[in-house]
Amino acid sequence: MKTESINKLLEIHIEEMDNWTKRPYKNNFFEIVYVEKGTGRQCINEHEFEYKEGNIFFLPPLDCHSFKIHTPTKFYFIRFTDHYFIQKDSLTNYNAWFDKIAYVIANYNKIPGDIIATENERQFIINNIKCIYQEYLRADNYSNSIITGAIASILNILARSIENRYVNKANETDSRFGEILRYINTNLLDHDSIKLTALSEKFGISKSYFSEYFKKQAGVSLVDYILKSKLRIVETKVLHTDLSLKEIAWQLNFTDSSHLSKAFKKTYGMTVKEFKHSGRVACDI
């Protein structure tokens, strides 16, 4: 198992390959991959997906991945650490940015392969990727701000695509349920908004029936769904931030770090410390 790292906060490469000669590896950085041409298969955490011209992938740190190239492929790789957004001259609010990216990471593996919802969004992302590459080469006083804004735009579109994909799937059985899931998952840090009373009022479902309705649609209780959704955010923050467990517990409205630790151990069968050490996914190939 190999873990790759980058020395800079941001790196951009264009690579043309006939064969993928690297072993499967993990990153300690985020990576956006655009396939300008070529076909093959991408492996993420032991699951394989077809790739083709125009595909765009987002790879969080510590996901194990590699490519099997079928026809000559041209990749754009944009690699950056979360610290890229903490620079003094960054125009992006890091905390707000990471709350957005935490949502992307926490839900990404629910949606395999390419996740772009529309061709307009795909073209927008491709244009931004090429703009980022040109600004990376230009490297003048304005380039860093332009690149930061472009990356943030790409991540926002990815978040929306992920959200729409699983919301639309939920809407196949009940048009209200997808919107309920969307609301819960985008308000996990706002405890009052996802209380039973608030949800029943917002969606016009009686409080006495809401819990029964939710369990029928989701297959789990509202309380369990919210807890597991919060713990997915905990995973992300534990692996990719320097926040203490106490700080994470406070953000997600656990009583204290002990409450969070017990909930985590009960759900995952390991302590938070053990989880962080394991790096979530083994890459033993």
C-alpha positions in Angstrom: 0.0 0.0 0.0 1.4 3.4 -1.0 0.3 6.8 0.2 1.2 9.7 -2.1 1.7 13.2 -0.8 2.4 16.6 -2.3 4.8 19.2 -1.0 2.9 22.2 -2.3 -0.6 23.2 -1.3 -1.7 22.9 -4.9 -0.4 21.0 -7.9 -1.8 20.5 -11.4 -0.6 18.0 -14.0 -1.7 16.9 -17.4 -0.6 13.3 -18.1 -1.1 11.2 -21.3 -0.9 7.4 -20.7 -1.2 4.2 -22.6 -0.8 2.1 -19.4 -1.3 2.8 -15.7 2.0 1.6 -14.2 1.5 2.8 -10.7 0.2 0.5 -7.9 -3.1 1.4 -6.3 -2.5 4.2 -3.9 -3.9 6.6 -1.4 -3.5 10.4 -1.3 -3.1 12.7 1.6 -4.7 15.4 -0.6 -7.9 16.1 -2.5 -7.9 15.3 -6.2 -10.1 16.4 -9.1 -9.6 14.2 -12.2 -10.9 15.2 -15.6 -10.6 12.7 -18.5 -10.1 14.7 -21.7 -9.9 11.6 -23.9 -9.6 7.9 -23.6 -11.5 5.0 -22.0 -10.9 2.4 -19.3 -11.9 1.6 -15.7 -11.3 3.5 -12.5 -10.9 1.6 -9.2 -12.0 3.3 -6.0 -11.9 1.4 -2.8 -12.0 -2.0 -4.6 -15.0 -0.9 -6.8 -14.5 -0.4 -10.5 -16.3 2.0 -12.8 -16.1 2.6 -16.6 -14.5 5.9 -17.5 -14.6 7.8 -20.8 -14.0 11.1 -22.4 -15.6 14.0 -20.4 -15.8 12.1 -17.1 -14.9 14.0 -13.9 -14.1 12.4 -10.6 -13.5 13.8 -7.1 -11.1 11.8 -4.9 -11.0 12.6 -1.2 -7.8 11.8 0.8 -7.3 8.2 1.9 -9.5 6.7 -0.8 -7.6 3.9 -2.5 -7.6 4.3 -6.3 -6.0 3.4 -9.6 -6.9 3.3 -13.3 -7.0 0.5 -15.9 -6.4 2.1 -19.2 -8.1 0.5 -22.3 -7.3 3.3 -24.9 -4.7 6.1 -24.6 -6.0 8.5 -22.0 -5.3 12.2 -21.3 -5.9 13.1 -17.6 -6.0 16.5 -15.9 -5.1 16.0 -12.2 -5.8 18.9 -9.8 -4.4 18.1 -6.4 -4.7 20.3 -3.3 -4.7 20.0 0.5 -7.3 21.6 2.7 -4.7 24.0 3.9 -4.8 25.6 0.4 -8.0 27.4 1.7 -6.4 28.6 4.9 -3.8 30.9 3.3 -3.9 34.6 4.4 -4.7 35.8 1.0 -7.4 33.2 0.3 -10.8 34.7 -0.5 -12.6 31.5 0.7 -13.9 31.2 4.3 -12.2 28.0 5.3 -14.8 26.9 7.8 -17.7 27.4 5.4 -15.7 25.8 2.7 -15.0 22.7 4.7 -18.5 22.3 5.9 -19.4 22.1 2.2 -16.6 19.7 1.3 -17.5 17.6 4.3 -20.9 17.1 2.8 -19.4 16.1 -0.5 -17.0 13.6 1.1 -19.6 12.1 3.4 -21.9 11.4 0.6 -19.5 10.8 -2.3 -19.2 7.0 -2.0 -23.0 6.7 -2.2 -22.8 7.7 -5.8 -20.2 5.6 -7.8 -18.3 6.9 -10.7 -19.0 10.1 -12.6 -21.7 12.2 -10.8 -22.2 15.3 -12.9 -26.0 15.9 -13.3 -26.1 17.9 -16.6 -24.0 18.5 -19.6 -24.1 22.3 -18.9 -22.6 21.6 -15.5 -20.0 19.3 -17.0 -18.9 21.9 -19.5 -18.8 24.5 -16.7 -16.5 22.3 -14.7 -14.3 21.4 -17.7 -13.9 25.1 -18.5 -13.0 25.9 -14.9 -10.4 23.0 -14.9 -8.7 24.4 -18.0 -8.9 27.9 -16.5 -7.2 26.6 -13.4 -4.5 25.0 -15.4 -3.8 28.2 -17.4 -3.7 30.3 -14.2 -1.4 27.8 -12.6 1.0 28.2 -15.5 0.6 32.0 -15.5 1.2 32.4 -11.8 0.8 36.2 -11.4 -0.6 38.2 -8.5 -4.2 37.3 -9.4 -3.8 33.7 -10.2 -4.2 32.2 -6.7 -7.5 34.0 -6.1 -8.8 32.9 -9.5 -7.8 29.3 -8.9 -9.3 29.3 -5.4 -12.6 30.6 -6.7 -12.7 28.1 -9.5 -12.0 25.1 -7.3 -14.7 26.3 -4.9 -17.2 26.6 -7.8 -16.3 23.0 -8.9 -16.9 21.6 -5.4 -20.2 23.4 -5.1 -21.4 21.9 -8.3 -20.2 18.4 -7.2 -22.1 18.9 -3.9 -25.3 19.8 -5.8 -24.9 16.9 -8.2 -24.4 14.4 -5.3 -27.4 15.9 -3.4 -29.7 15.8 -6.5 -28.7 12.3 -7.4 -29.8 10.7 -4.1 -32.7 13.1 -3.6 -34.1 12.1 -7.0 -33.7 8.5 -6.1 -35.7 9.0 -2.9 -38.3 10.9 -4.9 -39.0 7.8 -7.0 -41.2 6.4 -4.2 -42.5 9.7 -2.7 -42.0 13.2 -4.0 -41.8 14.7 -0.5 -39.3 12.3 0.9 -36.3 13.4 -1.3 -36.8 17.0 -0.2 -37.0 15.9 3.5 -33.6 14.1 3.1 -32.1 17.1 1.3 -33.3 19.4 4.1 -32.0 17.1 6.9 -28.6 16.6 5.3 -28.0 20.3 4.6 -29.0 21.3 8.1 -27.1 18.7 10.2 -25.3 21.5 12.0 -28.5 23.3 12.9 -30.0 21.1 15.6 -33.3 23.0 15.9 -34.1 22.7 12.2 -34.0 18.9 12.3 -36.1 18.4 15.4 -39.2 16.3 14.9 -41.5 19.3 15.5 -39.7 21.5 13.1 -39.6 18.9 10.3 -43.3 18.0 10.7 -44.3 21.7 10.5 -42.0 22.4 7.5 -43.3 19.5 5.4 -46.9 19.5 6.5 -46.9 16.1 8.1 -48.4 15.7 11.5 -46.0 15.2 14.3 -47.7 12.0 15.4 -47.3 10.5 12.0 -44.0 11.9 10.8 -41.8 9.3 12.6 -43.8 6.4 11.2 -43.8 8.0 7.7 -40.0 8.5 7.8 -39.2 5.0 8.9 -41.5 3.6 6.2 -39.6 5.5 3.5 -36.0 5.3 4.9 -36.1 1.9 6.5 -34.6 3.4 9.6 -35.9 5.7 12.3 -35.5 9.5 12.0 -33.2 9.5 15.1 -31.0 6.7 13.6 -30.8 8.4 10.2 -29.8 11.7 11.7 -27.2 10.1 14.0 -25.6 8.1 11.1 -25.6 11.2 8.9 -23.9 13.1 11.6 -21.3 10.3 12.1 -20.5 10.5 8.4 -19.6 14.1 8.9 -17.6 13.1 12.0 -15.6 10.6 9.8 -14.7 13.5 7.5 -13.7 15.9 10.2 -11.7 13.3 12.1 -9.7 12.3 9.0 -9.3 15.7 7.3 -9.2 18.4 10.0 -7.2 19.2 13.1 -10.4 19.8 15.1 -10.5 18.1 18.5 -13.2 15.6 19.3 -14.7 18.1 21.7 -15.0 20.7 18.9 -16.5 18.2 16.5 -19.0 17.1 19.2 -20.0 20.8 19.8 -20.5 21.5 16.0 -22.8 18.5 15.6 -24.7 19.0 18.9 -23.6 15.9 20.8 -23.8 16.4 24.5 -20.0 16.2 24.8 -17.0 14.3 23.3 -17.8 11.2 25.5 -21.4 11.1 24.0 -19.9 11.3 20.5 -17.3 8.6 21.3 -19.9 6.2 22.6 -22.1 6.7 19.6 -19.2 6.2 17.2 -18.0 3.0 18.9 -21.5 1.6 19.0 -22.0 2.3 15.2 -18.6 1.5 13.8 -17.3 -1.1 16.3 -14.1 0.9 16.9 -13.0 4.0 18.7 -12.5 7.3 17.0 -8.8 6.9 17.5 -8.8 3.5 16.0 -10.8 4.7 13.0 -8.4 7.6 12.4 -5.4 5.3 12.6 -7.0 2.9 10.1 -7.4 5.6 7.6 -10.9 4.2 6.8 -10.0 2.1 3.8 -7.3 -0.5 3.3 -5.4 -0.5 0.0 -3.6 -3.9 0.1 -3.0 -4.8 -3.5 
